[in-house]
Amino acid sequence: HNLVSSDHFCQTGSMFCPKRARAPRLKLCLLVSTIVAGTNFVSLPPFAPNSLKQSKVGRFAEPQEVEEVCIEMKDTLNGKVGVAIQSGRRTVSRLAHKDAALVGWRVGDVIVAVNGKPVKDNEAVKAAVAEALDEQLAGKPMKFQVRRLKTPIDRSRSMLRMTPGTGGELTMTMIDLTQSLLGTFQVVLFMEGTLKAPNSNLSALAVQALMETGLAFKAIDCDDEKYNPGVKAAVEELTGQRLPQLFAGGRRVANGQEIQELDKSSLTEKLSSRGAVQ
């Protein structure tokens, strides 16, 4: 019942990994924002405090602000917390359960306290989690104080690229990267093609509907295997449905057909209730 237990995780190098075939991994790079063909492509923000120093392809002009967040879990995720942590660092390296992002976990979270008790290393985290799981059986919710990079409010409507497009290996699975993305941006549309050149009618109609709301959102071209390799399969695995898929507040909102069934005010209200901004 531990956060990382010998029954379900094995230590490999500097990472805890589940005892199963590991998915192909890509090297997560931080890209400098670029303008390509008139469309603003921006990079994903860093997920761990140590990435403040320097990215693979450029330096940050200013360090990002760090914030502390409380994650409260009233229920376990199949008897566990649902995340894996890096060896010796108290840092979440992957989301081991499909619902971990929905309860508030993000890749890169640094655990600093469990149920109000400070933890200084992984052994302290495991001991505190074991105690918290016992208390949860008695009806007490588990509370995790974590430190993470604060994401500035983004009021733009633009495209995102998941990787630098160099064909390198990812340091996290595309599903984990996608889940972290959903925790970073309030509204995300996974589509076929770009905002200026959608590759399907449903994607074009979804873009039009979002534009009419006047709300900020990010879009990802799932047909772009150079910059977004495997994201289409990852989204379809997460949703069980085909593209396009719209998410807000980390949760799925609608597919392409369902977006068309919502009028402008209903779509705006649904997205705004999950934190969307203009």
N, C-alpha and C positions, 0 to 999 in steps of 0.2 A: 504493500500500500504506500510505499515511499514515492516521492517525486521521481527519483531515479533509483530503481531497485535492481538487484542482481538478477531477479526473475525475468525482467522485461527489457533491460538495457545492458549493453556491454561497452566497456571503455575502449575506444580506438583512437590512438594518438591523443589529441587534445580535446576530442569531442566525445560525448556520450551518444551512442547510436543504438536504435532498436535492433534486436536480433532478427533481421529479415533482410532480404535483398534490398540494397539501397538504391534509390532512384538516381538517375543520372544527375550530376551536380554541375552547376555553372558558376563561373567566377563573377560575383557581384561587384560591379564597378560603379563608381559615382561619376556621372558625366557632367561636363559643363553644359549649361543650357545653350542650345543652338537653334538657329532659324533655318529650317529646311523647306524649300519649295513653298515659302510663304506661310508655313504652319509652324507654330511654336512647339518644339519638342523639348521637354524638360526631363531631367533625370529623377530617379527615386532619391529621397533623402537618406542619409546614413542611418543604420539601425542600432549602432552601438557607440558608446561614448568614445572608445579608442579610435574610431574612424574620423574624429574631429581633426586629427593631425594632418592627414594628407590622403587624397584619393589616389586611385591608380593613374588617372589621367590629368589631374590638376589639383590645385590647392583651393581651399575655401577662403574667401576673403575675410570672413568673420566666423568665430566659433558659434555653434548654435546653443541656445539656452537649454539647460537641463531642468526637467521638472520631476516631481515625485507624484505618483498616482497610486491610489488604493484600488486593488482588484478584490472584489468581494465575491466569493463563491458559496452560494447556499447549498448547492449540490455538487458532488464530485462528477468527474467525467469517467464513467466506467470504473469507479472506485479509485481514481487517481486525479492528479491535478491537470494532467494533459499536456505538459511541456517537458522538454529535455534541456539540460543545462550544460554549459561548457565546463570541462574539468578545471577545478580550482578558481573559477571566476564568478560564480553566482549569476552568470549571464545566460539568458534563454537563447539556445542555439537553434531550436526548431519547435514547431507546434506539433506535438505528437497525437493530438486528437482534433478531428475536424471542427469541433465546436469551441476550441480553445480561444480563437480570435473573438468569438461572439461574447465570451465572458470578460474580455478585456486584455488578454495576453497579446504581446507583440514580440517578434524576434528582436533581440537586443536588449530587452528589459533586464535590468540588474536588480536582483532581489535583495532588499536591505532589511526587511523585517517580516516576520510571520506571526499573525495574531498579536501584534504589538511588541514582539520580542526581536531585538536586533540580531542579525545573523552576519557573521564575518567571513564565512567560507562555506564550501559545499557541504561539509560534514554537518555544520550547524544548520544549514538549510534542510538537509534530509531529516535530522533529528526533530526540528521544529515542525516539519510537514507531517511526520509520523504522529506527533502529538496533536496537531491540528486535525488530522483525519479521524483520530479517536474522538476528539471533541465534537467533530461534525456529526458523528453517529448519534450523539446526544442532542443534536439540534442546533449546535452553535455554528454559524457560518465561518468559513475560512477567509481571513483577510491578509492580503499580501501587499506590502508597501514596496513599490518598485521605482527605480529611477530610469528615466528615458529622455531622449532628445525631444524637445518641444517643437512641434511642427507649426510654423507660422500659418495663419489663415490664408489660403490661396483663393483669390476671387476670380481667377482666370478660367477660360474654357480652352483647353489645349490637349495635345497628344502627349502620351508618356511612352518612353522606351524602357523596357525592363533590363536590358543589358547594353554594353557598349558595341555589340555587333562584331566582335573580333573572333567569335567562334570558340572562345575559351570555355573552360569547365566552370560551372557555377559552384559556389561554396554552400549553397542551400538548394533544396529542390524547388522547382517552379511553383508547386502548390504552396509551399511555405512562403515563397517570395510573394505570391499572389495574395495570400492571406494577410501578410504584413502590409502590403499595398492598401488593402481594404481598410486597415486600421489607421492608415496615414491620411488618406484623402476621403472626404465625406461622401462624394458622389463619383462613381466610376462606371463608365460604360465600356464593356468588352464588345467590340464590334468587328465587322469585316470591312477592311479598308480604312481610310482616314476621314477626318471631318470634312475635308474638301472633296474627297473622292471615295465615297462609300462603295463597297463591292457588292452590296445586295440591297434590295428594296427595303427590307426590314431594318437594316442598319441605317439607311438614308432616312427613313421615317422616324427612327428613334432619335437620330441627331436633330432632326427638325423639331420634334416634340420637346427635347431638352432645351434647344435654343429659344423656343417660344416661352419657356418658363422664366428666362432671364437669370437662372441660377448658375453658379459656378460648377464645373464638373471636369473630370479628366476622362480621356478616351484612350483605349489601347487597341492598336491594329493587330488582331489575332491572326491575320493572314501573313504578317511580316515575320517570317521565320529567321531572318537575319538578326533582328533586334529583339524579337519576342519569341524565341524558340520554345515550343511546348506549351505556351500559355493557353492556346485554344483547347488542348486536351485537358489541361489543369482546370480550366473554368467549367468545361463539360463534366469533368469528374466531380467538381464541387457542387454543381447544380443538378446534374442528371438531365440537362437539356441542352439544346443547340443554341448557338449565337443568334442575335445579340442578347446580352444579359446586362441588366442594370442593377447596381448595388448602391446602397446608401447607408451610412452609419455602420458599415461592416456587414450588413445583411442584404440578401437578395431582395430586390423590389419587384422586378418583372422581366419577362422575356420580350422579344420584339412584338409579338402579337398582343401581349397583355398591355404593353405601353400604348398601343393604338386604341385600346378599349378605355383608356383613361382620358378624360378631357383635360384641358390645360390647368384648370383650377384644382382638380383632383390630384394630378401629378405633382403640381407645385406644393400642395398641402402635404402630400405623402413624403416628399423629399425634404421639405422644410422641417417636418416633425422629427426627422432623423439627422438634423444638424446642417442641412444645406444652406449656403449663404449666397447672396447676390454679388 
